[in-house]
Amino acid sequence: VSPTASEFSIGVPVPSAERQEENEVKKEVKDLKKMKTEDSEFGLSEDEIARSDSSASSIRREESLPLHDRDSSHKSTKSSVASWMSEARGVTFEEFREQILAEEWVDKQLASICRTELMKNSYMHSDRVKQMEDIGVKVALGVLCNILIVSIFSWSIEDLGARQTLSMLDGAGAYSANSSLFLPETMQHSVLLWSTSLDPDSIQGSLIFLDVAQRTVCNELDQGNSAVSCTMAHDPWLWPQRGSLTAVDEAFQKSSHRHSDVVLLRVPDDSQREAATSLEDLNRRVTSLALLNIRYLQEQNAIFSVIVTSTAIILILAGIYVFTRDISVLSSGLLRPLRLLADDMQSVTQMQLAGLQSNKAVINFDRNVAEIRLIEGIFEKTKTAIRSWGKYVPWPVVQILLAAGIDSALKLGMMEVTMFFSDIAGFTTIVEKLPPERSLVLLSRYFNDMSQVIDNHGGIVIEFIGDAILSVYGAPLRNPMHADAGVRATLKMLKATDRINAWSKHRSLPQVSIRCGVHTGEVLVGNMGFHSRIKYGLTGENANIPSKLEELNKTYSSSNLISEDTYINLPPDTFITRPVDSIYLRNSDRESTIVYNVLGLADGAEKVTKTERMEKMAATYQEAYRNYRSQNFKKASELFQKYAKLSKKLGPQDSAALLMQNRCKFYLENPPSRSWDGVWDQAND
């Protein structure tokens, strides 16, 4: 063991501290040079490299310090690193992009990678293109196969021997026609040879008529003894004149042969000039004529036609099957989703509520059709927005805006419409006795049922005012029967309260009854508000009358009142009505108008006995009111009393009749002036 521990340890030589430190410094310098080279390759500036060197040197100096001095040095190092990081984070995107794309090869590589990633999610993928190419090739092959089959089976054979034989006989007969009344023996042998050589069961057919040199050789068209066979010898073989071609045609018409089974041969064959030739010229020019029965050939052609047609049908069906099988992949991935989206879009443009519902059938798209997925997602959000919009704005208004394709603007127009206003009787008292949650449940059911009745009769809800409903008929969609629709909806809504009360009874909710006012008149209807907030509504003096009529129901204890303008616009004999009283509807009115109460429909909607009873009651009330206006108060009082008694048979006693009876008693003691217009002018009843 060496006595000097600083130089030797366990017999192994150890370098001195100065020598060890010198070696470490050389190694650090070498590493720094290597790091600078690598940093310069990545585009780092000299300042950045210097900051990195100073930070590394600080860390090394800290390691050489004693433990109690390292903490302060560590804090200093952390602050310098933080400052460097803050400076490094100050690089903008434009500077970063400029540095990254400075090298041309980097720019090309990034562009190539981006294109590849985009193609992975695009519909125009290589496999899609290949599918389309395969389908096109199969369709082309199918067309070529059909053409080949048709060309093979669609053949046509013509026997030219018969035409040549007829020409030869015509030449031979031209020399003998004027010298003999009998057919020469040479021609007899030629005719028999030709007729017997023909095979009826082949394309040649059989000879049924022959005329040579305008003289008849044989004729199987005639019936009986006048027929001359073309296949048998005759002794003598007469050779008479043919006569007119018309006679030949008539004989053919009387025969049992069909036009399609017979071929006409003639010499000379100038059928192209026949249209411009008279019958006399044709008789003179045609010297020889032959008729061949080719029924067998026609039968064969029919068989071949059936074969060709059947083959073509089989090939077409096979092509359709192959094409359908290949196209189904494309259809399921692209065409079907597009068709569903197109149907939804068409429904949305027509504002069909079914089309606005969320469609889960189009969710299972092909993975590669990213664009359709994007379109479907955006369209679903659009439908959700339109559904939400339709809950704030009347649906007909939304329909008009979408159909017109224009932006909504402030615009009012004067229109004659029928307005409806209703209110729940004593709703304030009802709300005070119910928790807010149960009041909301009752109101929601009430508004839902009433809105359905209004929609079903072509009206729109303008707004809900507390528990009141304001609706209009005849706008924005024009309806010439808006008064009839408004009154019918009123009766339906009064009946709907019975259903609501039955529903409320099972939930321990209070019963409700409504008062309705209906008026017909001209108002300003349209979009009102300002440029950033628009509401569809109506305004004008007539717009306040329905609420006034609704309020008057309290005076007469009635459920509905309609104005005289509405009454005049109703179809005759449709409703059972009674005049209730004369009032001033507007503050500016100088003449009174009559308000009416609708008892029901006169078209048999109710039971017959009830309808008849209501009609009788209405007639009694009308007579009573007529006497009331004529200041015959005694008679009117008796009739009002009679009406009140009749009303007990249908329900509670009518309060309006009792009220009018009391007024009659008052006027009997205090008669009005002669110019009285029927308006009750006392402060109270």
Secondary structure, DSSP 8 states (H G I E B T S, - for coil): --S-TTTEETTEE---HHHHHHHHHHHHHHHHHHHHHHHHHTT--HHHHHHHHHHHHHHHHHHHS-HHHHHHHHHHHHHHHHHHHHHHTT--HHHHHHHHTTSHHHHHHHHHHHHHHHHHSSS--HHHHHHHHHHHHHHHHHHHHHHHHHHHH------HHHHHHHHHHHHHHHHHTTT-SB--HHHHHHHHHHHHH--TTSTT-EEEEEEETTEEEEE-SS-GGG-B-SSS--SS-B--B---HHHHHHHHHHSS--GGGEEEEEES--GGGGGG--HHHHHHH--EEEEEE-HHHHHHHHHHHHHHHHHHHHHHHHHHHHHHHHHHHHIIIIIHHHHHHHHHHHHHHTT-GGGGS--GGG----TT-HHHHHHHHHHHHHHHHHHHHHHHS-HHHHHHHHHHT-----EEEEEEEEEEEEEETTHHHHHHTS-HHHHHHHHHHHHHHHHHHHHHTTEEEEEEETTEEEEEESSSS--TTHHHHHHHHHHHHHHHHHHHHHHHHTTT-----EEEEEEEEEEEEEEEEETTEEEEEEESGGGGHHHHHHHHHHHHT-SEEE-HHHHHHS-TTSEEEEEEEEE--STT-SS-EEEEEEEEESSS-S-HHHHHHHHHHHHHHHHHHHHHHTT-HHHHHHHHHHHHHHHTTTSS--HHHHHHHHHHHHHHHS---TT--SB--SS--
